[in-house]
Amino acid sequence: MTKYSTMGRTAFESPSALSPLSIEGRSLDPQSMALHIAHLHDHYASRPVAELQRDITKAAGIDMAGQGQDSALARAGQEIAQTLDTQAAATPLNKNPYHDVQHHREVMINEFVCRQITDKLTGQKSSKEDYAAGTTLAAGHDNGHPGGSNDFPFQFEEMAFKTMKPVLDKHGVSPKNQDKVHIGVLSTDPINKKLLDADPRYDAQARHDAQILGAADVLGSLAVTIDKAHKATHNFADELEARGKAPIDSEKYQSFATHAKLGPPALDAFWQPQREKVTQGVLRQLKAEEAAKPVAAQAATQDAPPPASARNNSPPASNRTPPSSRKNLPNATM
């Protein structure tokens, strides 16, 4: 692994090519990268989050027992990952259909791969601290998420950072890197992230890292595979409905797909062809489902038996004239 100095930080040429998480030796095109990510999602789906965090740490060349800030961040990330595993064992994974432990796994994978892609596209080499902070952020960004979306700016993001702060303190993560983690977690609120522009911590490097994490957070809904994106959209819609909020329909999904940014400019442009393919596929499925709903509802209505009082167009029994007296009525019929 070739080391050199970048902006005072220890950087390296690339993650270990021996790791399956590395993109070294792979074709740098969006479809190939999407399939690589989908394979990693499936590979780690039944494995502990802590195992994934260790594999990423090793691939990034970080010594978990080291004395630097990269090591401190990695140890904090390991404890956060272990907590996720403990929570997953104690709570059914379907508590949140979307914001579950698998979402954390996938965002960790997405962040690591997207950072490698961005480095190759831009020539900017991320430091070990960048890799460690990115993985720790991805592991903890939705800790304690109750499902659905915020009721006010940064509601769930502040909740997540509160769970991370004691762990960062315990492992000796510096105030500067804690600020980096905090601002990174806040940036995953897609609607309110513009409010961060007034925060002095949100400098060029923080914005760059936040854009990579933001891409990682929504990549599965937009640019991995049509099936994964379709499932993710339905799962998030279920969470919204459970919290009494309007679900996602094809119009809302299209707006989201149009406005979402998949990373810094170079990474966003890289994913564009794959995003177009995936989002159009999801939109076709959503529109087909919406078109089928009125037909299904009408069929159910037609198949249902009419109410008892309407079957013979007779008034309710309490209002009927006794049979013995009907012959005395001028227009009665038998």
C-alpha positions as CSV (number, residue, x, y, z in Angstrom):
1,M,0.0,0.0,0.0
2,T,1.6,3.3,-1.1
3,K,1.5,6.0,1.5
4,Y,1.9,9.7,0.9
5,S,0.8,12.9,2.5
6,T,-2.3,14.8,1.5
7,M,-3.2,18.1,3.3
8,G,-1.3,16.9,6.4
9,R,-3.2,13.6,6.6
10,T,-1.9,10.1,5.9
11,A,-3.5,8.9,2.7
12,F,-3.0,5.8,0.6
13,E,-3.3,4.8,-3.0
14,S,-6.4,2.6,-2.6
15,P,-8.1,0.1,-0.3
16,S,-6.6,-3.4,-0.4
17,A,-7.4,-5.1,-3.7
18,L,-7.6,-8.3,-1.7
19,S,-10.8,-7.2,0.0
20,P,-14.1,-8.0,-1.8
21,L,-15.1,-4.5,-0.7
22,S,-12.5,-3.0,-2.9
23,I,-13.2,-1.7,-6.4
24,E,-9.6,-2.3,-7.6
25,G,-9.5,-4.3,-10.8
26,R,-13.2,-3.8,-11.5
27,S,-14.7,-1.9,-14.4
28,L,-15.4,1.7,-13.4
29,D,-18.8,2.0,-15.0
30,P,-22.1,2.6,-13.2
31,Q,-23.8,-0.7,-14.0
32,S,-20.8,-2.8,-12.9
33,M,-20.5,-0.8,-9.7
34,A,-24.2,-1.2,-9.0
35,L,-24.0,-5.0,-9.4
36,H,-20.9,-5.1,-7.2
37,I,-22.8,-3.1,-4.5
38,A,-25.9,-5.3,-4.9
39,H,-23.7,-8.4,-4.4
40,L,-22.1,-6.9,-1.3
41,H,-25.6,-6.1,0.1
42,D,-26.6,-9.7,-0.3
43,H,-23.3,-11.1,1.0
44,Y,-23.4,-9.2,4.3
45,A,-27.2,-9.3,4.7
46,S,-27.1,-12.2,7.2
47,R,-23.7,-11.2,8.8
48,P,-23.1,-9.1,11.9
49,V,-22.7,-5.4,11.3
50,A,-19.6,-5.6,13.5
51,E,-18.1,-8.0,11.0
52,L,-18.8,-5.7,8.1
53,Q,-17.2,-2.8,10.0
54,R,-14.1,-4.8,10.7
55,D,-13.8,-5.8,7.0
56,I,-14.1,-2.2,5.9
57,T,-11.6,-1.1,8.5
58,K,-9.1,-3.7,7.3
59,A,-9.7,-2.9,3.6
60,A,-9.0,0.8,4.4
61,G,-5.7,-0.2,6.0
62,I,-6.7,1.1,9.4
63,D,-5.1,-0.5,12.5
64,M,-7.9,-0.8,15.1
65,A,-5.3,-0.9,17.9
66,G,-3.4,2.1,16.7
67,Q,-3.0,5.5,18.4
68,G,-4.2,7.8,15.6
69,Q,-7.6,9.4,15.1
70,D,-8.3,6.9,12.3
71,S,-8.0,4.1,14.9
72,A,-10.1,6.0,17.5
73,L,-12.9,6.5,15.0
74,A,-12.7,2.8,13.9
75,R,-12.9,1.6,17.5
76,A,-16.0,3.9,18.1
77,G,-17.5,2.5,14.8
78,Q,-16.9,-1.0,16.0
79,E,-18.8,-0.4,19.3
80,I,-21.6,1.3,17.4
81,A,-21.8,-1.7,15.1
82,Q,-21.9,-4.1,18.0
83,T,-24.8,-2.2,19.5
84,L,-26.7,-2.5,16.3
85,D,-26.2,-6.2,16.3
86,T,-27.4,-6.4,19.9
87,Q,-30.5,-4.4,19.1
88,A,-31.2,-6.5,16.0
89,A,-31.0,-9.7,18.1
90,A,-33.4,-8.2,20.7
91,T,-35.9,-6.6,18.3
92,P,-37.5,-8.2,15.2
93,L,-35.9,-6.7,12.1
94,N,-39.4,-5.7,10.8
95,K,-39.9,-3.2,13.5
96,N,-38.9,-0.6,10.8
97,P,-39.5,-1.9,7.3
98,Y,-37.0,0.6,5.9
99,H,-34.8,2.0,8.7
100,D,-33.7,-1.4,10.0
101,V,-30.3,-3.0,10.6
102,Q,-30.0,-3.9,7.0
103,H,-30.3,-0.3,6.0
104,H,-27.2,0.5,8.2
105,R,-25.3,-2.3,6.5
106,E,-26.1,-1.1,3.1
107,V,-25.3,2.5,3.8
108,M,-21.9,1.4,5.2
109,I,-21.2,-0.5,2.0
110,N,-22.5,2.3,-0.2
111,E,-20.3,4.9,1.6
112,F,-17.2,2.9,1.3
113,V,-17.6,2.1,-2.4
114,C,-18.8,5.6,-3.3
115,R,-15.8,7.1,-1.6
116,Q,-13.5,4.9,-3.6
117,I,-15.3,5.8,-6.8
118,T,-15.1,9.5,-6.0
119,D,-11.4,9.3,-5.3
120,K,-10.8,7.7,-8.7
121,L,-13.0,10.2,-10.5
122,T,-11.5,13.3,-9.0
123,G,-8.0,12.2,-8.1
124,Q,-8.6,13.3,-4.5
125,K,-7.3,10.7,-2.1
126,S,-9.3,10.2,1.0
127,S,-7.3,9.8,4.2
128,K,-7.7,6.9,6.7
129,E,-9.5,9.3,9.0
130,D,-12.0,10.1,6.1
131,Y,-12.6,6.4,5.6
132,A,-13.0,5.7,9.4
133,A,-15.3,8.7,9.9
134,G,-17.4,7.7,6.9
135,T,-17.9,4.2,8.1
136,T,-18.7,5.3,11.6
137,L,-21.2,7.9,10.3
138,A,-22.9,5.3,8.1
139,A,-23.1,2.8,11.0
140,G,-24.7,5.3,13.4
141,H,-26.5,7.8,11.3
142,D,-30.0,6.3,12.0
143,N,-29.5,4.9,15.5
144,G,-32.8,4.8,17.4
145,H,-34.8,5.8,14.3
146,P,-38.5,5.4,15.0
147,G,-39.5,5.1,11.3
148,G,-40.9,7.6,8.8
149,S,-39.6,11.1,8.5
150,N,-38.8,14.1,10.8
151,D,-41.5,16.3,12.3
152,F,-39.0,19.1,12.6
153,P,-35.5,19.8,11.2
154,F,-32.8,17.3,12.3
155,Q,-35.2,15.6,14.7
156,F,-34.0,12.0,14.2
157,E,-30.4,13.0,13.3
158,E,-29.9,14.8,16.6
159,M,-31.4,11.7,18.3
160,A,-28.8,9.5,16.5
161,F,-25.9,11.7,17.4
162,K,-26.8,11.6,21.1
163,T,-26.4,7.9,21.0
164,M,-23.0,8.2,19.3
165,K,-21.5,11.0,21.4
166,P,-20.7,8.9,24.5
167,V,-19.0,6.3,22.3
168,L,-16.9,8.9,20.5
169,D,-15.9,10.3,23.9
170,K,-15.0,6.8,25.3
171,H,-12.6,6.0,22.4
172,G,-10.8,9.4,22.4
173,V,-12.2,10.8,19.2
174,S,-11.1,14.5,19.0
175,P,-13.5,17.4,19.2
176,K,-12.7,18.2,15.6
177,N,-13.6,14.7,14.4
178,Q,-16.7,14.7,16.7
179,D,-17.8,17.9,14.9
180,K,-17.2,16.1,11.6
181,V,-19.4,13.2,12.7
182,H,-22.1,15.5,14.1
183,I,-22.3,17.6,11.0
184,G,-22.3,14.5,8.8
185,V,-25.2,12.9,10.7
186,L,-27.2,16.2,10.4
187,S,-26.5,16.3,6.7
188,T,-28.6,13.1,6.2
189,D,-31.8,15.2,6.7
190,P,-32.3,15.7,2.9
191,I,-35.0,18.4,3.3
192,N,-33.2,20.6,5.8
193,K,-29.5,20.1,5.0
194,K,-29.4,23.6,3.5
195,L,-29.7,25.0,7.0
196,L,-26.2,23.7,7.5
197,D,-24.8,26.4,5.2
198,A,-24.7,28.8,8.1
199,D,-22.7,26.4,10.3
200,P,-19.0,27.2,10.3
201,R,-18.2,23.5,10.7
202,Y,-19.8,22.8,7.3
203,D,-16.7,23.7,5.3
204,A,-15.6,22.4,1.9
205,Q,-14.3,19.1,3.2
206,A,-17.4,18.5,5.4
207,R,-19.6,19.2,2.5
208,H,-17.7,16.8,0.3
209,D,-18.0,14.0,2.9
210,A,-21.6,14.8,3.6
211,Q,-22.4,14.5,-0.1
212,I,-20.8,11.1,-0.3
213,L,-22.8,10.0,2.8
214,G,-26.0,11.5,1.3
215,A,-25.5,9.4,-1.8
216,A,-24.8,6.3,0.3
217,D,-28.0,6.9,2.3
218,V,-30.4,6.9,-0.8
219,L,-28.4,4.9,-3.3
220,G,-30.5,1.8,-2.8
221,S,-33.7,3.7,-3.6
222,L,-32.3,5.2,-6.8
223,A,-29.4,3.4,-8.5
224,V,-28.5,-0.1,-7.4
225,T,-31.2,-2.4,-9.0
226,I,-34.9,-1.8,-9.9
227,D,-36.0,-4.6,-7.5
228,K,-34.1,-3.1,-4.5
229,A,-35.3,0.4,-5.2
230,H,-38.9,-0.8,-5.6
231,K,-38.8,-2.7,-2.4
232,A,-37.1,0.2,-0.5
233,T,-39.8,2.6,-1.8
234,H,-42.6,0.4,-0.5
235,N,-40.9,-0.2,2.8
236,F,-40.4,3.6,3.4
237,A,-44.1,4.2,2.4
238,D,-45.1,1.6,5.0
239,E,-43.2,3.5,7.7
240,L,-44.8,6.8,6.7
241,E,-48.3,5.3,6.8
242,A,-47.5,3.8,10.2
243,R,-46.7,7.4,11.5
244,G,-49.9,8.8,10.0
245,K,-48.2,10.5,7.1
246,A,-49.0,10.4,3.4
247,P,-47.4,7.5,1.6
248,I,-45.1,7.7,-1.4
249,D,-46.8,7.5,-4.8
250,S,-45.3,7.6,-8.3
251,E,-45.5,11.4,-8.4
252,K,-43.6,11.8,-5.1
253,Y,-41.0,9.2,-6.1
254,Q,-40.4,11.0,-9.4
255,S,-39.9,14.3,-7.6
256,F,-37.5,12.6,-5.2
257,A,-35.6,10.9,-8.0
258,T,-35.3,14.2,-9.9
259,H,-34.0,16.3,-7.1
260,A,-31.9,13.9,-5.1
261,K,-28.1,14.3,-5.5
262,L,-26.0,11.2,-5.5
263,G,-22.8,12.7,-4.1
264,P,-20.3,15.4,-5.2
265,P,-20.7,16.5,-8.9
266,A,-18.4,13.9,-10.3
267,L,-20.1,11.0,-8.4
268,D,-23.6,12.4,-9.2
269,A,-22.7,12.4,-12.9
270,F,-21.2,9.0,-12.7
271,W,-24.5,7.5,-11.3
272,Q,-26.8,9.3,-13.7
273,P,-27.2,6.6,-16.4
274,Q,-27.8,3.9,-13.8
275,R,-30.2,6.2,-11.8
276,E,-32.2,6.9,-15.0
277,K,-32.5,3.1,-15.7
278,V,-33.5,2.2,-12.1
279,T,-35.9,5.1,-11.4
280,Q,-37.8,4.6,-14.7
281,G,-38.2,1.0,-13.9
282,V,-39.5,1.8,-10.4
283,L,-41.9,4.4,-11.8
284,R,-43.3,1.9,-14.3
285,Q,-44.0,-0.5,-11.4
286,L,-45.5,2.2,-9.2
287,K,-47.8,3.5,-11.9
288,A,-49.0,0.0,-12.8
289,E,-49.8,-0.6,-9.1
290,E,-51.7,2.6,-8.9
291,A,-53.7,1.8,-12.1
292,A,-54.6,-1.6,-10.7
293,K,-56.0,-0.2,-7.4
294,P,-59.3,1.2,-8.8
295,V,-59.9,-1.9,-10.8
296,A,-59.3,-4.1,-7.7
297,A,-61.5,-1.9,-5.6
298,Q,-64.3,-2.0,-8.2
299,A,-64.1,-5.8,-8.5
300,A,-64.2,-6.2,-4.7
301,T,-67.3,-4.0,-4.6
302,Q,-69.0,-6.0,-7.4
303,D,-68.2,-9.3,-5.7
304,A,-69.5,-8.3,-2.3
305,P,-73.1,-9.4,-1.5
306,P,-75.6,-6.6,-1.3
307,P,-76.9,-5.6,2.2
308,A,-79.7,-7.7,3.4
309,S,-82.2,-4.8,3.3
310,A,-81.4,-4.2,-0.4
311,R,-81.7,-7.8,-1.6
312,N,-85.5,-7.6,-2.3
313,N,-85.9,-3.8,-2.1
314,S,-88.0,-4.3,0.9
315,P,-88.1,-1.9,3.9
316,P,-86.5,-3.1,7.1
317,A,-88.6,-5.8,8.9
318,S,-89.6,-3.3,11.7
319,N,-91.4,-1.2,9.1
320,R,-93.2,-3.9,7.2
321,T,-96.9,-4.5,7.4
322,P,-97.9,-7.8,8.9
323,P,-98.9,-10.4,6.2
324,S,-102.4,-10.8,7.7
325,S,-103.3,-7.2,7.1
326,R,-101.8,-6.9,3.6
327,K,-105.1,-8.0,1.9
328,N,-106.8,-4.9,3.3
329,L,-104.4,-2.6,1.5
330,P,-105.7,-1.3,-1.9
331,N,-102.5,-1.9,-3.8
332,A,-101.0,-4.8,-1.9
333,T,-99.6,-7.6,-3.8
334,M,-99.0,-11.2,-2.6
